[in-house]
Amino acid sequence: MRLVPNPVLPGCHPDPSVCRVGEDYFMVTSTFAYHPGIPVHHSRDLVTWRLIGHVLTGKSWLPLDGSQVADGVWAPTIRHHDGVFYVVFTVARDRQGAATYLTTASDPAGPWRVPVPLEADGIDPSLFFDHDGRAWFTAARDATADGATGPGEIWLRELDLAALELVGPERVLWHGAVGGAWVEAPHIYEHAGRYHLVGAEGGTERNHAVTSATADHVTGPYRTDPRSPLLTHRHLGAGEPVQNVGHADLVETPDGESWALVLGVRPVAQHHTLGREVLLVPAEWDEHGPVLAPGTGRVQGVEPGLPVTADRPADWLSLRGPVDAEIAGDAVTLPPRPVPLTAREVPAFLARRQDMHAFELDAVVDSALVGAHDAGVVAFQDEATFLAARVRRGDGGCVARVAGRLNGEPVTGPEVPVAEDVTLRIRSDGESYAFSCVSGTQEHALGAFPHSVLSTETAGGFTGVLLGLVNEAPASEAPLTFRGVRYGVPASALDGAGAGAHHE
């Protein structure tokens, strides 16, 4: 099998699920509290992916007011059966599955129907369509069975395709392969007359792994594949460029090759800011079941700092719901909202995933139009951890400074007076974030921070950094237009200047 460049979808795209229809592949990933929800990507080769739509947008959107950033939409699964695409997903609250939904479409680009709630506990739902036309639903939850051998369990129930509801008896299938680890991310496959249940164990961090079990019947009993884990990087040490590998979904090509999409992270100095990305590994089947990354046992094709994605169109996201932004080329007009980024509501915030370690984000604001606005460019991890280069009107005119939060603690920097047109900038070399403003012909450093402060390892949660725009102000204020919005490779190396911002 060919060696592919990884990741195939960089930036925060966790929990990949894939299905094939003819020569076309369709993939969905988690979006947590971001709108629109569940991007749908299309590919013909499993390597190059193009965004074609979203499952949760317009009439299919589910409001997420009150959600933490790391809650919301978790681990969707996409499947195709008899001309219909199906997506099942969980909505989480307080890091637990709160509701499970099913939605369908005839075209994966949308529109998708209003999601239907299912009577289902837990998280990470999946669907399996058997040869006899019956559909089976699986999910992960805390163990309920007497004599359970693990803290979690995978359970199954039949899905009535006409009524779109779960019917018949509930069956507990498996408690995982790793003692003391919580099992999740179940997907069932049939191969050579046997059923294979592939899951994930070890948590979402360095111990993450792909495990599996087999059965003669879809309803079990399932026996743990003794080769588990089928794929993990937990034993490869801190120098391995990809960590946290797990959450696999398998797909077969038209010519009979098998591949698996998995998630993983690319840390820099043991801290990752890009979130969990999509990686592609070859797979084979033997008499025992699937073999992932045969001959190597690891994800390959990863080069430090790559890929460069500056030419990729932005998939603009907002928090917990839509905002009335107007995007025209490199200009983004953002009406104000009085909601701060710390609140669990819908702020005037529009951002894209950070998908390169080294980048530069620029936006120009006409400071003459800044009234009661507190607006700028922001590197956003979650409602407790974000940093921004902002402009606001002070007593003597318009000023720029760094402002944000780190683990809930306020961060402020010194104020710099700015002229009418001010360029607000975030620049990174992968190891730090530097914030600055350009007023006239002079660039003023506003503050620099190690990348670790915005990493998941420090901030917690499950998401990567988003880079974008914020316009916090009373709704009565005029919209602000950010001109020359550019996300690209840094024009020059980061010089590390700009100390002076401090915690309060």
SESESE-327372 format. One record per residue (C-alpha): residue in one letter; x, y, z. Coordinates in nm, 4 decimals. Layout:
<atoms>
{"A", {X, Y, Z}};
...
</atoms>
This chain:
<atoms>
{"M", {0.0000, 0.0000, 0.0000}};
{"R", {0.1110, 0.3543, -0.0709}};
{"L", {0.2579, 0.5848, 0.1931}};
{"V", {0.0253, 0.8837, 0.2381}};
{"P", {0.1057, 1.2282, 0.3810}};
{"N", {-0.0518, 1.2785, 0.7222}};
{"P", {-0.2605, 1.4367, 0.8588}};
{"V", {-0.5116, 1.4161, 0.5742}};
{"L", {-0.7364, 1.6710, 0.7492}};
{"P", {-0.5369, 1.9020, 0.9810}};
{"G", {-0.6705, 2.1167, 1.2614}};
{"C", {-0.9405, 2.0287, 1.5113}};
{"H", {-1.1394, 1.7540, 1.3348}};
{"P", {-1.1749, 1.4819, 1.6002}};
{"D", {-1.3578, 1.1485, 1.5875}};
{"P", {-1.3547, 1.0883, 1.2102}};
{"S", {-1.6204, 0.8632, 1.0602}};
{"V", {-1.6264, 0.7634, 0.6945}};
{"C", {-1.8466, 0.5839, 0.4438}};
{"R", {-1.8050, 0.5068, 0.0742}};
{"V", {-2.0670, 0.5312, -0.1997}};
{"G", {-1.9269, 0.4084, -0.5304}};
{"E", {-1.5993, 0.5927, -0.5794}};
{"D", {-1.6878, 0.8728, -0.3362}};
{"Y", {-1.5936, 0.8919, 0.0311}};
{"F", {-1.7746, 1.1075, 0.2851}};
{"M", {-1.6379, 1.1957, 0.6285}};
{"V", {-1.7858, 1.3668, 0.9355}};
{"T", {-1.6124, 1.4883, 1.2526}};
{"S", {-1.7023, 1.6351, 1.5939}};
{"T", {-1.7698, 2.0074, 1.6377}};
{"F", {-1.8502, 2.0446, 2.0103}};
{"A", {-2.0147, 2.3841, 2.0792}};
{"Y", {-1.9324, 2.5355, 1.7395}};
{"H", {-2.1761, 2.6351, 1.4643}};
{"P", {-2.2318, 2.5053, 1.2006}};
{"G", {-2.2122, 2.1527, 1.3329}};
{"I", {-2.0625, 1.8353, 1.1856}};
{"P", {-1.8745, 1.9264, 0.8670}};
{"V", {-1.9109, 1.6853, 0.5758}};
{"H", {-1.5963, 1.6358, 0.3684}};
{"H", {-1.5744, 1.4552, 0.0346}};
{"S", {-1.2824, 1.2710, -0.1228}};
{"R", {-1.2045, 1.0407, -0.4119}};
{"D", {-0.8721, 0.9130, -0.2733}};
{"L", {-0.9033, 0.9316, 0.1098}};
{"V", {-0.6127, 1.1790, 0.1110}};
{"T", {-0.7504, 1.5025, -0.0365}};
{"W", {-1.0691, 1.6179, 0.1340}};
{"R", {-1.3022, 1.9020, 0.0352}};
{"L", {-1.5688, 2.0545, 0.2581}};
{"I", {-1.9112, 2.0195, 0.0921}};
{"G", {-2.1521, 2.1114, 0.3718}};
{"H", {-2.2589, 2.0695, 0.7335}};
{"V", {-2.5110, 1.8389, 0.8950}};
{"L", {-2.6260, 2.0861, 1.1604}};
{"T", {-2.7115, 2.4205, 1.0065}};
{"G", {-3.0288, 2.6080, 0.9226}};
{"K", {-3.3367, 2.4096, 1.0229}};
{"S", {-3.1288, 2.1135, 1.1403}};
{"W", {-2.9314, 2.3210, 1.3946}};
{"L", {-2.9715, 2.2354, 1.7651}};
{"P", {-2.9179, 2.5353, 1.9990}};
{"L", {-2.6253, 2.4924, 2.2378}};
{"D", {-2.6741, 2.7912, 2.4700}};
{"G", {-2.5227, 2.7173, 2.8104}};
{"S", {-2.2743, 2.4626, 2.6760}};
{"Q", {-1.9076, 2.4672, 2.7540}};
{"V", {-1.6915, 2.4693, 2.4425}};
{"A", {-1.5866, 2.1051, 2.4940}};
{"D", {-1.9503, 1.9938, 2.5268}};
{"G", {-2.1985, 2.0031, 2.2407}};
{"V", {-2.1770, 1.7687, 1.9421}};
{"W", {-1.9631, 1.4604, 2.0002}};
{"A", {-1.8478, 1.1758, 1.7769}};
{"P", {-2.0886, 1.1519, 1.4832}};
{"T", {-2.1033, 0.8421, 1.2629}};
{"I", {-2.1977, 0.8563, 0.8940}};
{"R", {-2.3364, 0.5588, 0.7022}};
{"H", {-2.5173, 0.5065, 0.3698}};
{"H", {-2.7961, 0.2565, 0.3023}};
{"D", {-3.0415, 0.2236, 0.0122}};
{"G", {-2.9812, 0.5750, -0.1182}};
{"V", {-3.0042, 0.7457, 0.2218}};
{"F", {-2.7219, 0.8953, 0.4290}};
{"Y", {-2.7544, 0.8563, 0.8063}};
{"V", {-2.5674, 1.0481, 1.0767}};
{"V", {-2.6004, 0.9698, 1.4479}};
{"F", {-2.4368, 1.1850, 1.7152}};
{"T", {-2.4406, 1.2771, 2.0825}};
{"V", {-2.5032, 1.6162, 2.2405}};
{"A", {-2.2994, 1.6365, 2.5606}};
{"R", {-2.3478, 1.8545, 2.8656}};
{"D", {-2.1010, 1.8732, 3.1538}};
{"R", {-1.8805, 1.6172, 2.9730}};
{"Q", {-2.1542, 1.3532, 2.9638}};
{"G", {-2.3892, 1.2337, 2.6953}};
{"A", {-2.7165, 1.4213, 2.7405}};
{"A", {-2.9068, 1.3255, 2.4236}};
{"T", {-2.8572, 1.1169, 2.1094}};
{"Y", {-2.9903, 1.2175, 1.7682}};
{"L", {-3.0320, 1.0716, 1.4208}};
{"T", {-3.0630, 1.2692, 1.0987}};
{"T", {-3.0817, 1.1728, 0.7320}};
{"A", {-3.0272, 1.3213, 0.3871}};
{"S", {-3.0383, 1.2088, 0.0270}};
{"D", {-2.7422, 1.4348, -0.0527}};
{"P", {-2.4504, 1.4473, 0.1964}};
{"A", {-2.4016, 1.8154, 0.1115}};
{"G", {-2.7460, 1.8752, 0.2605}};
{"P", {-3.0007, 1.9753, 0.3514}};
{"W", {-3.0261, 1.7343, 0.6442}};
{"R", {-3.3568, 1.6741, 0.8159}};
{"V", {-3.4285, 1.8065, 1.1647}};
{"P", {-3.2547, 1.5584, 1.3981}};
{"V", {-3.4738, 1.2948, 1.5627}};
{"P", {-3.3989, 1.2084, 1.9286}};
{"L", {-3.3279, 0.8433, 2.0041}};
{"E", {-3.3867, 0.6602, 2.3300}};
{"A", {-3.0184, 0.5958, 2.3915}};
{"D", {-2.7760, 0.6322, 2.6801}};
{"G", {-2.4124, 0.7315, 2.6557}};
{"I", {-2.1936, 0.8670, 2.3788}};
{"D", {-2.0280, 0.7786, 2.0465}};
{"P", {-2.3280, 0.6269, 1.8667}};
{"S", {-2.2806, 0.4219, 1.5511}};
{"L", {-2.4900, 0.2338, 1.2938}};
{"F", {-2.4373, -0.1000, 1.1211}};
{"F", {-2.6464, -0.2228, 0.8266}};
{"D", {-2.6402, -0.6020, 0.7980}};
{"H", {-2.6816, -0.8114, 0.4818}};
{"D", {-3.0429, -0.8913, 0.5733}};
{"G", {-3.1340, -0.5206, 0.5682}};
{"R", {-3.1618, -0.4858, 0.9451}};
{"A", {-3.0014, -0.1812, 1.1058}};
{"W", {-2.8236, -0.1922, 1.4409}};
{"F", {-2.7372, 0.0948, 1.6739}};
{"T", {-2.4418, 0.0829, 1.9124}};
{"A", {-2.3099, 0.3288, 2.1700}};
{"A", {-2.0798, 0.3509, 2.4730}};
{"R", {-2.1884, 0.4121, 2.8323}};
{"D", {-2.0947, 0.3389, 3.1930}};
{"A", {-2.1114, -0.0324, 3.2703}};
{"T", {-2.4498, -0.1587, 3.3879}};
{"A", {-2.4163, -0.5366, 3.3635}};
{"D", {-2.3475, -0.7605, 3.6620}};
{"G", {-1.9918, -0.8882, 3.6565}};
{"A", {-1.8730, -0.6161, 3.4203}};
{"T", {-1.4997, -0.6344, 3.3549}};
{"G", {-1.4543, -0.2679, 3.2736}};
{"P", {-1.5892, 0.0726, 3.3760}};
{"G", {-1.7567, 0.1157, 3.0383}};
{"E", {-1.9583, -0.0985, 2.8007}};
{"I", {-2.0720, -0.1128, 2.4409}};
{"W", {-2.4401, -0.1861, 2.3941}};
{"L", {-2.6625, -0.2593, 2.0943}};
{"R", {-3.0237, -0.2263, 1.9909}};
{"E", {-3.2079, -0.2545, 1.6579}};
{"L", {-3.3055, 0.0596, 1.4651}};
{"D", {-3.6433, 0.0638, 1.2893}};
{"L", {-3.5629, 0.2462, 0.9654}};
{"A", {-3.9239, 0.3322, 0.8891}};
{"A", {-4.0014, 0.4838, 1.2288}};
{"L", {-3.6426, 0.5987, 1.3009}};
{"E", {-3.6609, 0.4668, 1.6543}};
{"L", {-3.4868, 0.1973, 1.8555}};
{"V", {-3.6833, -0.1243, 1.8984}};
{"G", {-3.6438, -0.4687, 2.0467}};
{"P", {-3.4229, -0.5877, 2.3305}};
{"E", {-3.1066, -0.4120, 2.4418}};
{"R", {-2.7860, -0.6169, 2.4502}};
{"V", {-2.4560, -0.5438, 2.6217}};
{"L", {-2.1835, -0.6499, 2.3787}};
{"W", {-1.8448, -0.5808, 2.5312}};
{"H", {-1.6607, -0.4187, 2.8211}};
{"G", {-1.3378, -0.3548, 2.6318}};
{"A", {-0.9952, -0.5150, 2.6144}};
{"V", {-0.8010, -0.3032, 2.8630}};
{"G", {-0.8742, -0.3581, 3.2305}};
{"G", {-0.9672, -0.0355, 3.4077}};
{"A", {-1.0033, 0.1623, 3.0831}};
{"W", {-1.3285, 0.3086, 2.9542}};
{"V", {-1.4298, 0.1702, 2.6137}};
{"E", {-1.5872, 0.3994, 2.3533}};
{"A", {-1.6111, 0.4750, 1.9770}};
{"P", {-1.7772, 0.1452, 1.8717}};
{"H", {-1.8100, 0.0491, 1.5062}};
{"I", {-1.9264, -0.2912, 1.3807}};
{"Y", {-1.8047, -0.4450, 1.0530}};
{"E", {-1.8819, -0.7763, 0.8869}};
{"H", {-1.5956, -0.9601, 0.7136}};
{"A", {-1.5816, -1.3149, 0.5846}};
{"G", {-1.8946, -1.4123, 0.7733}};
{"R", {-1.7807, -1.2790, 1.1131}};
{"Y", {-1.8618, -0.9588, 1.2987}};
{"H", {-1.5889, -0.7302, 1.4279}};
{"L", {-1.6454, -0.4620, 1.6918}};
{"V", {-1.3736, -0.1962, 1.6854}};
{"G", {-1.3509, 0.0473, 1.9771}};
{"A", {-1.1201, 0.2936, 2.1480}};
{"E", {-0.9760, 0.2735, 2.4979}};
{"G", {-0.7277, 0.4490, 2.7215}};
{"G", {-0.8859, 0.7946, 2.7201}};
{"T", {-0.8320, 1.0743, 2.4685}};
{"E", {-0.4730, 1.1499, 2.5726}};
{"R", {-0.1393, 0.9637, 2.5479}};
{"N", {-0.2843, 0.6176, 2.6328}};
{"H", {-0.5446, 0.6273, 2.3547}};
{"A", {-0.5651, 0.3031, 2.1550}};
{"V", {-0.7723, 0.1043, 1.9050}};
{"T", {-0.9028, -0.2293, 2.0348}};
{"S", {-1.1459, -0.4890, 1.8995}};
{"A", {-1.3627, -0.7958, 1.9597}};
{"T", {-1.5191, -1.0577, 1.7318}};
{"A", {-1.8426, -1.2597, 1.7186}};
{"D", {-2.0268, -1.5079, 1.4986}};
{"H", {-2.3488, -1.3044, 1.5217}};
{"V", {-2.4046, -0.9292, 1.5246}};
{"T", {-2.5704, -0.9546, 1.8645}};
{"G", {-2.2752, -1.1430, 2.0128}};
{"P", {-2.1312, -1.2856, 2.2229}};
{"Y", {-1.8161, -1.0865, 2.1457}};
{"R", {-1.4712, -1.2101, 2.2402}};
{"T", {-1.1806, -0.9687, 2.2778}};
{"D", {-0.9275, -0.9868, 1.9975}};
{"P", {-0.6138, -1.0871, 2.1918}};
{"R", {-0.4008, -0.8733, 1.9591}};
{"S", {-0.5552, -0.5601, 2.1092}};
{"P", {-0.4514, -0.2852, 2.0958}};
{"L", {-0.4562, -0.2946, 1.7190}};
{"L", {-0.3005, 0.0526, 1.7011}};
{"T", {-0.1556, 0.2874, 1.9616}};
{"H", {0.1386, 0.5235, 2.0038}};
{"R", {0.1393, 0.5141, 2.3830}};
{"H", {0.4578, 0.3008, 2.3924}};
{"L", {0.6582, 0.5026, 2.1377}};
{"G", {0.7821, 0.7744, 2.3720}};
{"A", {0.7711, 1.1518, 2.3847}};
{"G", {0.9704, 1.1961, 2.0641}};
{"E", {0.7041, 1.0422, 1.8416}};
{"P", {0.5594, 1.3205, 1.6211}};
{"V", {0.2027, 1.1866, 1.6546}};
{"Q", {0.0423, 1.1056, 1.9898}};
{"N", {-0.3038, 1.0162, 2.1278}};
{"V", {-0.3832, 0.7874, 1.8316}};
{"G", {-0.7223, 0.6146, 1.8368}};
{"H", {-1.0920, 0.6278, 1.7418}};
{"A", {-1.0743, 0.4308, 1.4149}};
{"D", {-1.3324, 0.3908, 1.1388}};
{"L", {-1.2554, 0.1493, 0.8544}};
{"V", {-1.3503, 0.1725, 0.4884}};
{"E", {-1.2874, -0.0406, 0.1799}};
{"T", {-1.1903, 0.1044, -0.1583}};
{"P", {-1.3610, -0.0045, -0.4823}};
{"D", {-1.0582, -0.2221, -0.5634}};
{"G", {-1.0661, -0.3994, -0.2274}};
{"E", {-0.8030, -0.2141, -0.0262}};
{"S", {-0.8848, -0.1389, 0.3369}};
{"W", {-0.7945, 0.1820, 0.5194}};
{"A", {-0.8677, 0.3336, 0.8581}};
{"L", {-0.9234, 0.6949, 0.9522}};
{"V", {-0.7996, 0.7647, 1.3047}};
{"L", {-0.7417, 1.0715, 1.5167}};
{"G", {-0.4149, 1.1907, 1.6636}};
{"V", {-0.2321, 1.5046, 1.7739}};
{"R", {0.0985, 1.6606, 1.6713}};
{"P", {0.2540, 1.8086, 1.9865}};
{"V", {0.5304, 2.0655, 1.9933}};
{"A", {0.7408, 2.0307, 2.3079}};
{"Q", {0.4752, 1.7947, 2.4502}};
{"H", {0.1904, 2.0431, 2.4083}};
{"H", {-0.0599, 2.0441, 2.1210}};
{"T", {-0.2675, 2.3401, 2.0096}};
{"L", {-0.4099, 2.2179, 1.6767}};
{"G", {-0.6489, 1.9728, 1.8356}};
{"R", {-0.7077, 1.6148, 1.7275}};
{"E", {-0.6556, 1.5756, 1.3544}};
{"V", {-0.7524, 1.3104, 1.0978}};
{"L", {-0.4868, 1.0560, 1.0015}};
{"L", {-0.5013, 0.7780, 0.7439}};
{"V", {-0.3457, 0.4335, 0.7992}};
{"P", {-0.3546, 0.1223, 0.5795}};
{"A", {-0.5438, -0.1820, 0.7021}};
{"E", {-0.5664, -0.5506, 0.6159}};
{"W", {-0.7877, -0.8391, 0.7202}};
{"D", {-0.6659, -1.1804, 0.8317}};
{"E", {-0.8402, -1.4783, 0.9865}};
{"H", {-0.8553, -1.2970, 1.3232}};
{"G", {-0.9861, -0.9600, 1.2065}};
{"P", {-0.8503, -0.6186, 1.1070}};
{"V", {-0.4791, -0.5352, 1.1125}};
{"L", {-0.4033, -0.1623, 1.1274}};
{"A", {-0.0775, -0.0213, 0.9874}};
{"P", {0.0468, -0.3693, 0.8917}};
{"G", {0.4232, -0.4128, 0.9062}};
{"T", {0.4820, -0.0888, 1.0981}};
{"G", {0.2221, -0.0636, 1.3736}};
{"R", {0.2264, 0.3142, 1.3660}};
{"V", {0.0991, 0.6194, 1.1776}};
{"Q", {0.3434, 0.7183, 0.9050}};
{"G", {0.3855, 1.0069, 0.6632}};
{"V", {0.3966, 1.2862, 0.9230}};
{"E", {0.6490, 1.5664, 0.8736}};
{"P", {0.7113, 1.8220, 1.1527}};
{"G", {0.5249, 2.1471, 1.0949}};
{"L", {0.3416, 2.0265, 0.7854}};
{"P", {0.1097, 2.0494, 0.6013}};
{"V", {0.0858, 2.4144, 0.5018}};
{"T", {-0.2834, 2.4967, 0.4558}};
{"A", {-0.2851, 2.8704, 0.3924}};
{"D", {-0.4649, 2.8194, 0.0610}};
{"R", {-0.7475, 2.6159, 0.2150}};
{"P", {-1.0796, 2.8063, 0.2219}};
{"A", {-1.1835, 2.9046, 0.5732}};
{"D", {-1.4581, 2.7043, 0.7400}};
{"W", {-1.5854, 2.9922, 0.9528}};
{"L", {-1.7287, 2.8901, 1.2905}};
{"S", {-1.9222, 3.0719, 1.5610}};
{"L", {-1.9956, 2.9723, 1.9188}};
{"R", {-2.3193, 2.7948, 2.0198}};
{"G", {-2.5188, 2.9385, 1.7318}};
{"P", {-2.5109, 3.1527, 1.4178}};
{"V", {-2.3957, 3.5151, 1.4005}};
{"D", {-2.5026, 3.7656, 1.1362}};
{"A", {-2.1613, 3.8155, 0.9799}};
{"E", {-2.1096, 3.9266, 0.6213}};
{"I", {-1.8076, 3.7818, 0.4430}};
{"A", {-1.6938, 3.9342, 0.1139}};
{"G", {-1.3501, 3.8236, 0.0009}};
{"D", {-1.1004, 3.9263, 0.2688}};
{"A", {-1.3493, 4.1566, 0.4456}};
{"V", {-1.5604, 4.0362, 0.7361}};
{"T", {-1.8344, 4.2607, 0.8777}};
{"L", {-1.9330, 4.1549, 1.2279}};
{"P", {-2.2277, 4.3129, 1.4101}};
{"P", {-2.1539, 4.3611, 1.7814}};
{"R", {-2.2952, 4.1663, 2.0707}};
{"P", {-2.2512, 4.2464, 2.4399}};
{"V", {-2.1693, 3.8797, 2.5167}};
{"P", {-1.8085, 3.8255, 2.6329}};
{"L", {-1.6123, 3.5200, 2.5224}};
{"T", {-1.6232, 3.3994, 2.8822}};
{"A", {-2.0017, 3.3620, 2.8777}};
{"R", {-2.1860, 3.0470, 2.7668}};
{"E", {-2.3964, 3.2336, 2.5153}};
{"V", {-2.3472, 3.3364, 2.1494}};
{"P", {-2.0826, 3.6113, 2.1244}};
{"A", {-1.9955, 3.8154, 1.8171}};
{"F", {-1.7162, 3.5728, 1.7312}};
{"L", {-1.6150, 3.4202, 1.3993}};
{"A", {-1.3092, 3.1996, 1.3644}};
{"R", {-1.1361, 2.9241, 1.1729}};
{"R", {-0.9429, 2.6250, 1.2991}};
{"Q", {-0.5706, 2.6712, 1.3493}};
{"D", {-0.4333, 2.3978, 1.1241}};
{"M", {-0.0669, 2.5048, 1.0896}};
{"H", {0.1878, 2.5304, 1.3676}};
{"A", {0.3497, 2.8409, 1.2131}};
{"F", {0.1065, 3.1050, 1.0907}};
{"E", {0.0211, 3.4735, 1.0771}};
{"L", {-0.3316, 3.6126, 1.1153}};
{"D", {-0.3891, 3.9771, 1.0157}};
{"A", {-0.6961, 4.1981, 1.0150}};
{"V", {-0.7288, 4.5754, 0.9634}};
{"V", {-0.9722, 4.7860, 1.1670}};
{"D", {-1.0557, 5.1510, 1.1074}};
{"S", {-1.0121, 5.2837, 1.4600}};
{"A", {-1.2169, 5.5922, 1.3745}};
{"L", {-1.5215, 5.3616, 1.3702}};
{"V", {-1.4458, 5.2112, 1.7119}};
{"G", {-1.6947, 5.3449, 1.9635}};
{"A", {-1.7894, 5.1265, 2.2584}};
{"H", {-1.6450, 4.8258, 2.0744}};
{"D", {-1.3812, 4.5981, 2.2225}};
{"A", {-1.2791, 4.4181, 1.9055}};
{"G", {-0.9855, 4.2320, 1.7687}};
{"V", {-0.8177, 3.9108, 1.6566}};
{"V", {-0.8239, 3.6185, 1.8957}};
{"A", {-0.6557, 3.2833, 1.9569}};
{"F", {-0.9333, 3.0924, 2.1294}};
{"Q", {-0.9080, 2.7605, 2.3154}};
{"D", {-1.2262, 2.7829, 2.5254}};
{"E", {-1.4259, 3.0230, 2.7417}};
{"A", {-1.1565, 3.0106, 3.0140}};
{"T", {-0.8472, 3.0260, 2.7914}};
{"F", {-0.8032, 3.2717, 2.5038}};
{"L", {-0.5788, 3.5633, 2.4075}};
{"A", {-0.6570, 3.8520, 2.1738}};
{"A", {-0.5050, 4.1660, 2.0247}};
{"R", {-0.7899, 4.4124, 2.0795}};
{"V", {-0.8718, 4.7758, 2.0094}};
{"R", {-1.0966, 4.9961, 2.2195}};
{"R", {-1.1559, 5.3671, 2.2651}};
{"G", {-0.9842, 5.5191, 2.5666}};
{"D", {-0.9939, 5.8708, 2.7101}};
{"G", {-0.7262, 5.9915, 2.4708}};
{"G", {-0.8272, 5.7989, 2.1610}};
{"C", {-0.8120, 5.4460, 2.0305}};
{"V", {-0.5656, 5.2020, 2.1874}};
{"A", {-0.4581, 4.8420, 2.1267}};
{"R", {-0.3532, 4.5846, 2.3834}};
{"V", {-0.3548, 4.2128, 2.4622}};
{"A", {-0.6543, 4.0982, 2.6659}};
{"G", {-0.7844, 3.7548, 2.7477}};
{"R", {-0.7964, 3.4732, 3.0006}};
{"L", {-0.5662, 3.1863, 3.0880}};
{"N", {-0.7337, 2.9112, 3.2876}};
{"G", {-0.9944, 3.1647, 3.3955}};
{"E", {-0.7464, 3.4287, 3.5144}};
{"P", {-0.7516, 3.7707, 3.3419}};
{"V", {-0.4549, 3.8641, 3.1223}};
{"T", {-0.3859, 4.2242, 3.0189}};
{"G", {-0.1080, 4.4033, 2.8363}};
{"P", {0.0059, 4.7644, 2.8096}};
{"E", {-0.2006, 4.9946, 2.5901}};
{"V", {-0.0561, 5.1339, 2.2673}};
{"P", {-0.2169, 5.4396, 2.0977}};
{"V", {-0.3092, 5.3651, 1.7365}};
{"A", {-0.4000, 5.5687, 1.4283}};
{"E", {-0.7076, 5.5368, 1.2089}};
{"D", {-0.6167, 5.2147, 1.0252}};
{"V", {-0.4610, 4.9589, 1.2580}};
{"T", {-0.3532, 4.6080, 1.1643}};
{"L", {-0.4049, 4.3576, 1.4442}};
{"R", {-0.1814, 4.0524, 1.4212}};
{"I", {-0.1217, 3.7132, 1.5772}};
{"R", {0.1959, 3.5358, 1.4718}};
{"S", {0.3287, 3.1951, 1.5737}};
{"D", {0.6337, 2.9827, 1.5029}};
{"G", {0.4682, 2.6816, 1.6645}};
{"E", {0.6278, 2.7375, 2.0035}};
{"S", {0.4801, 3.0767, 2.0959}};
{"Y", {0.2032, 3.3202, 2.0105}};
{"A", {0.2991, 3.6855, 1.9573}};
{"F", {0.0405, 3.9630, 1.9441}};
{"S", {0.1092, 4.2965, 1.7794}};
{"C", {-0.0464, 4.5930, 1.6010}};
{"V", {0.0732, 4.7950, 1.3039}};
{"S", {-0.0154, 5.1637, 1.3191}};
{"G", {0.1166, 5.3799, 1.0396}};
{"T", {0.4492, 5.2233, 0.9398}};
{"Q", {0.5426, 5.0916, 1.2846}};
{"E", {0.4668, 4.7511, 1.4335}};
{"H", {0.4155, 4.7522, 1.8106}};
{"A", {0.4603, 4.4350, 2.0128}};
{"L", {0.1682, 4.3788, 2.2494}};
{"G", {0.2679, 4.0529, 2.4148}};
{"A", {0.4136, 3.7066, 2.3572}};
{"F", {0.3231, 3.3790, 2.5257}};
{"P", {0.4486, 3.0196, 2.5082}};
{"H", {0.2197, 2.8006, 2.2995}};
{"S", {0.1715, 2.5729, 2.5999}};
{"V", {-0.0666, 2.8233, 2.7670}};
{"L", {-0.3218, 2.7631, 2.4886}};
{"S", {-0.2620, 2.3878, 2.4676}};
{"T", {-0.5078, 2.1184, 2.5636}};
{"E", {-0.2511, 1.9799, 2.8073}};
{"T", {-0.2678, 2.3081, 3.0028}};
{"A", {-0.6241, 2.4266, 2.9407}};
{"G", {-0.7974, 2.0880, 2.9409}};
{"G", {-1.0938, 2.0068, 2.7217}};
{"F", {-1.0912, 1.8348, 2.3829}};
{"T", {-1.0610, 2.1118, 2.1257}};
{"G", {-0.7845, 2.2871, 1.9372}};
{"V", {-0.7193, 2.6578, 1.8996}};
{"L", {-0.9459, 2.8657, 1.6760}};
{"L", {-0.8171, 3.1873, 1.5191}};
{"G", {-1.0595, 3.4629, 1.4396}};
{"L", {-1.2395, 3.7862, 1.5079}};
{"V", {-1.4394, 3.9208, 1.8009}};
{"N", {-1.6569, 4.2338, 1.8312}};
{"E", {-1.7834, 4.2808, 2.1845}};
{"A", {-2.0070, 4.5870, 2.2252}};
{"P", {-2.3665, 4.6870, 2.2965}};
{"A", {-2.6003, 4.5774, 2.0204}};
{"S", {-2.6784, 4.9449, 1.9538}};
{"E", {-2.3256, 5.0031, 1.8220}};
{"A", {-2.2538, 4.9895, 1.4493}};
{"P", {-2.1043, 4.6753, 1.2929}};
{"L", {-1.7291, 4.6710, 1.2415}};
{"T", {-1.5637, 4.5584, 0.9209}};
{"F", {-1.2340, 4.3740, 0.9495}};
{"R", {-1.0474, 4.4308, 0.6216}};
{"G", {-0.7544, 4.2403, 0.4775}};
{"V", {-0.8282, 3.9345, 0.6868}};
{"R", {-0.5418, 3.6979, 0.6064}};
{"Y", {-0.4351, 3.3616, 0.7473}};
{"G", {-0.1032, 3.2442, 0.6091}};
{"V", {0.2596, 3.1542, 0.6584}};
{"P", {0.4506, 3.4165, 0.8636}};
{"A", {0.6290, 3.6764, 0.6544}};
{"S", {0.9304, 3.6521, 0.8828}};
{"A", {1.0461, 3.4473, 1.1778}};
{"L", {0.9005, 3.5308, 1.5173}};
{"D", {1.1425, 3.7611, 1.6984}};
{"G", {1.0080, 3.6927, 2.0482}};
{"A", {0.9565, 4.0612, 2.1237}};
{"G", {0.6640, 4.1871, 2.3207}};
{"A", {0.7003, 4.0898, 2.6813}};
{"G", {0.4971, 4.3010, 2.9164}};
{"A", {0.1549, 4.1415, 2.9260}};
{"H", {0.0745, 4.0135, 3.2702}};
{"H", {-0.1731, 3.8057, 3.4707}};
{"E", {-0.3997, 3.9755, 3.7219}};
</atoms>
